[in-house]
Amino acid sequence: MAYTYWLPDKDNQKKEYITDTNSVIIIGANGSGKSKLGAWMEMLSFEDVHRIGAQRKLSFDEDISLKNFEQAEELVFFWFSN
């Protein structure tokens, strides 16, 4: 099944994309506009968008193992490439 979603282009115009995945995960630095983008997507299609703010949903096990930046980056790129 194909899913259609829209994101703003460099001129803030709605641009259509099609994917086989029905979820979009947005990752970026603090202040990079993730929340604003999510709000924009939600505003355009309120009935079809369910936005979850990560900060409100974080929970970690007490015995979680910490990793340095390089180790964490390798895991993220491995996960997204599979």
C-alpha positions, -999 to +999 in steps of 0.1 A: +000+000+000+013+035-009+011+064+015+012+100+006+027+128+028+036+164+022+066+184+035+075+221+029+100+228+002+126+256+005+099+282-004+076+267+023+053+253-004+036+219+001+055+191-017+041+156-021+060+124-014+049+088-016+062+059+005+053+023+014+058+031+051+030+047+071+052+063+098+077+092+096+103+097+122+120+131+124+154+134+141+174+166+145+193+189+168+176+211+194+162+242+177+163+227+142+125+230+136+113+194+143+083+206+164+074+233+140+075+208+111+053+184+131+028+212+139+028+222+102+021+186+092-006+182+118-022+215+108-025+204+071-040+170+078-053+169+114-074+138+109-045+117+094-016+128+116-008+116+151+022+134+165+042+121+195+067+144+212+097+122+222+106+142+253+072+133+268+076+096+261+111+088+272+117+061+298+149+043+303+158+012+323+179+018+353+206-005+338+208+010+304+243+010+290+257+043+280+275+047+246+298+073+233+288+093+202+306+070+177+290+039+191+255+055+191+260+068+155+269+033+143+238+018+158+215+045+143+231+041+108+229+003+111+193+004+121+183+028+093+202+008+067+184-025+074 
